[in-house]
């Protein structure tokens, strides 16, 4: 492998690892919750996620429902929807 190619491969690996750490810094993989599946949501052009039907998600505080038309986005400063990181979880598992 040429040195230029090795540098490129190493740089891409580092960028990929940095992006994964940024989405959920220092916490490992996000938990998966019943109902929070790729099939139940569509990814919008603006980066948000919208349920395609009424979806019941079983989170750490019990079940809750989300409706078509609601938009879920990446949450800043550790805020969450219903104590479940909906957009972050879908970003992790559905791309």
Rosetta blueprint (number, residue, H / E / L):
1 X L
2 X L
3 X H
4 X H
5 X H
6 X H
7 X H
8 X H
9 X H
10 X H
11 X H
12 X H
13 X H
14 X H
15 X H
16 X H
17 X H
18 X H
19 X H
20 X H
21 X H
22 X H
23 X H
24 X L
25 X L
26 X L
27 X L
28 X L
29 X L
30 X L
31 X L
32 X L
33 X L
34 X E
35 X L
36 X L
37 X L
38 X H
39 X H
40 X H
41 X E
42 X E
43 X E
44 X L
45 X L
46 X L
47 X L
48 X L
49 X E
50 X E
51 X E
52 X L
53 X L
54 X L
55 X E
56 X E
57 X E
58 X E
59 X E
60 X L
61 X L
62 X E
63 X E
64 X E
65 X E
66 X E
67 X L
68 X L
69 X L
70 X L
71 X L
72 X E
73 X L
74 X L
75 X L
76 X L
77 X L
78 X L
79 X L
80 X L
81 X E
82 X L
83 X L
84 X E
85 X L
86 X H
87 X H
88 X H
89 X H
90 X H
91 X H
92 X H
93 X H
94 X H
95 X L
